[in-house]
Amino acid sequence: MKRFKDFIQGTPVSQEEWEEDVYGPELVEVLKQVDGRWAIVSKKTGRPLVYYKGEGKPSDEWFKDQERRIQYFKHKG
């Protein structure tokens, strides 16, 4: 099985296109600064969904974990 990085480098699609194909069009959150604090913000509503409580900019790992948590609760139904 190819590693993910090797797979991505061998395909002509962007990461955004790949994420939409894999996760669907519901990946609509973005990392922004809100009132001097980092937050994951919904592109659709503009509402902050979760704030980062640490110092400086949050890591990609934190963002991915929070994105996964947000997607879980969106589809828990």
C-alpha positions in Angstrom: 0.0 0.0 0.0 1.3 3.4 -1.0 2.0 5.9 1.7 -0.4 8.9 1.7 2.3 11.4 0.9 3.5 9.3 -2.1 -0.1 9.0 -3.3 -0.8 12.8 -3.1 2.5 13.6 -4.9 1.4 11.3 -7.7 -2.0 12.8 -8.2 -2.9 16.0 -10.1 -5.6 17.1 -7.5 -5.0 19.8 -4.8 -5.3 18.9 -1.2 -8.6 20.8 -1.0 -10.1 18.7 -3.8 -8.8 15.5 -2.3 -10.3 16.4 1.1 -13.7 17.2 -0.5 -13.6 13.8 -2.3 -12.7 11.9 0.9 -14.6 13.9 3.6 -17.4 15.4 1.4 -18.3 19.0 1.0 -18.9 19.5 4.7 -15.3 20.3 5.5 -16.2 24.0 6.0 -14.2 25.1 9.0 -11.2 27.3 9.0 -8.6 28.4 11.5 -8.8 32.2 12.2 -8.0 34.7 14.9 -11.1 35.9 16.7 -10.7 38.7 19.3 -6.9 37.9 19.6 -7.5 34.2 20.2 -7.2 31.4 17.6 -10.5 29.6 16.8 -11.9 27.2 14.4 -14.6 29.2 12.6 -17.5 27.9 10.4 -17.2 29.3 6.9 -21.0 28.9 6.5 -22.1 30.9 9.6 -18.9 32.7 10.6 -19.4 31.5 14.2 -16.4 30.3 16.2 -16.9 26.6 17.0 -13.9 26.0 19.4 -11.2 28.2 20.8 -7.5 27.2 21.2 -6.5 27.6 24.9 -2.7 27.4 24.4 -0.1 30.0 23.6 0.7 30.9 20.0 -0.7 29.4 16.9 -2.2 25.9 17.3 -0.5 22.9 15.8 -1.9 21.1 12.7 -2.5 18.1 15.0 -4.7 20.1 17.3 -6.7 21.4 14.3 -7.2 18.0 12.8 -8.3 16.5 16.2 -10.8 19.3 16.7 -12.0 19.0 13.1 -12.6 15.3 13.6 -14.5 16.1 16.8 -16.7 18.7 15.1 -17.5 16.4 12.2 -18.4 13.6 14.7 -20.9 15.8 16.5 -22.3 17.2 13.2 -23.2 13.6 12.0 -24.0 12.0 15.3 -27.7 12.6 14.8 
